[in-house]
Amino acid sequence: MPHHQPRLIYLLVDGAHARFVERSAETGDLVTVRKMSGEERLTELRAEQRDEAPGSSFESASAGRHRVGKEEAYRRAKEVFVAEVGRAMTEMIGAARIDGVVVVAPQRLLRPLRESLPQNAQVVAAIGKDLTKTPDHELEAWLGPMALAQSRGA
């Protein structure tokens, strides 16, 4: 009886880019099947804030001051993008049978990314690394051992 190979989607995300990667049925290689970009929103935000003076806060233990404000806006914009990626994953799961999702993102985005995914998205693994700019042919070194571990566990 033929063994069913689980269909995994590898979701590679950073604050401005997302790639949906899966194994090609023909070759078995990891290939990008969809890309998303939130880079335009971050570029607009940087342009808006370029001329603004950053806010300052006082240090309670000394006379020092800290710059505040701009980074929080970038963090929020990145989290909004991650939520958009979650909605796209919801659509993808609704359109096709997907057995599991592997989330790959910088450590600070893993929690928001997992929270943005639909309830029926079975997250089988999470990697705290930014692989969004890694070419498809180099992903096997990072994601291949995980797929092997998943197939042994099944």
C-alpha positions in Angstrom: 0.0 0.0 0.0 1.5 3.4 -1.0 2.6 5.6 1.9 0.9 9.0 2.0 3.5 11.7 2.1 2.1 14.6 4.3 1.6 17.9 2.5 3.5 20.5 4.4 3.5 24.2 3.8 6.7 26.0 5.0 5.7 29.5 5.8 8.8 31.8 5.7 8.2 35.2 7.1 10.0 38.3 8.3 8.5 41.7 9.0 8.1 42.6 5.3 8.3 39.5 3.2 6.6 36.1 3.2 7.1 33.0 1.1 4.9 29.9 1.0 7.1 27.0 0.2 6.2 23.3 -0.4 7.7 20.2 -2.0 7.2 19.9 -5.8 5.1 16.7 -6.5 7.3 16.1 -9.6 10.8 16.7 -8.3 10.5 16.6 -4.5 12.4 19.9 -4.4 11.3 22.8 -2.1 9.7 25.5 -4.3 8.1 28.8 -3.5 4.5 28.7 -4.5 3.5 32.2 -3.4 5.1 35.4 -2.2 3.8 38.4 -0.3 5.4 41.8 0.4 4.7 44.4 3.1 7.8 46.3 2.2 5.9 49.2 0.6 4.2 50.0 3.9 7.5 50.0 5.8 9.1 52.3 3.2 6.1 54.7 3.5 6.4 54.7 7.2 10.1 55.4 7.1 9.5 58.3 4.7 6.8 59.8 7.0 9.1 59.5 10.1 12.3 60.6 8.5 11.8 64.3 9.2 10.2 63.8 12.6 12.3 64.2 15.7 12.2 61.1 17.9 10.6 61.4 21.3 12.7 61.2 24.4 12.2 59.8 27.9 14.1 60.4 31.1 16.2 57.8 32.8 15.0 57.4 36.3 18.4 56.5 37.7 20.4 59.3 36.0 20.2 62.4 33.9 20.3 60.2 30.7 17.6 60.2 28.0 16.3 57.5 25.7 14.9 57.9 22.2 11.4 56.4 21.9 8.6 56.1 19.4 9.7 55.2 15.9 10.5 51.6 16.5 7.1 50.9 18.0 5.4 52.0 14.7 7.7 49.7 12.7 6.9 46.8 15.1 3.1 47.4 14.7 3.5 47.6 10.9 5.3 44.3 10.9 2.7 42.6 13.1 -0.1 43.9 10.7 1.8 42.3 7.8 2.1 39.0 9.8 -1.7 39.1 10.3 -2.2 39.5 6.5 0.0 36.5 6.0 -2.2 34.5 8.5 -5.3 35.5 6.4 -3.5 34.3 3.3 -2.7 31.0 5.0 -6.4 30.7 5.9 -7.3 31.0 2.3 -4.7 28.5 1.2 -5.9 25.9 3.8 -9.5 26.4 2.7 -8.6 25.8 -1.0 -6.4 22.7 -0.6 -5.7 19.8 1.7 -2.7 20.7 3.9 -1.5 18.3 6.5 0.7 20.8 8.4 2.4 24.1 8.5 6.1 24.8 9.4 6.5 28.4 10.5 9.9 29.9 10.0 10.4 33.5 11.2 12.7 35.6 13.4 12.2 34.7 17.0 10.3 37.9 17.8 7.7 37.2 15.1 7.0 33.5 15.8 4.3 34.1 18.4 2.4 36.8 16.4 2.7 34.5 13.3 1.3 31.5 15.1 -1.5 33.6 16.6 -2.4 34.8 13.1 -2.9 31.4 11.7 -6.3 29.8 11.6 -7.4 27.3 14.2 -7.3 24.4 11.7 -3.7 25.1 10.7 -1.7 22.3 12.4 1.7 23.9 13.2 4.0 20.9 13.2 7.2 22.9 13.8 8.6 26.4 14.3 12.1 27.7 13.5 13.3 31.0 14.9 15.3 32.1 11.8 14.9 34.4 8.9 15.0 32.4 5.7 12.9 34.7 3.5 15.8 35.6 1.3 17.3 32.1 1.1 17.0 30.7 -2.5 14.8 27.7 -2.9 17.7 25.4 -3.7 19.4 26.2 -0.4 16.3 25.6 1.7 16.8 21.9 1.8 19.8 22.3 4.2 17.5 24.1 6.7 14.1 22.4 6.1 15.0 19.0 4.8 16.0 17.4 8.1 12.7 18.6 9.6 10.7 16.9 6.8 12.7 13.7 7.4 11.9 13.9 11.1 8.2 14.4 10.3 8.0 11.5 8.0 9.7 9.2 10.6 7.2 10.4 13.2 4.2 9.6 11.0 
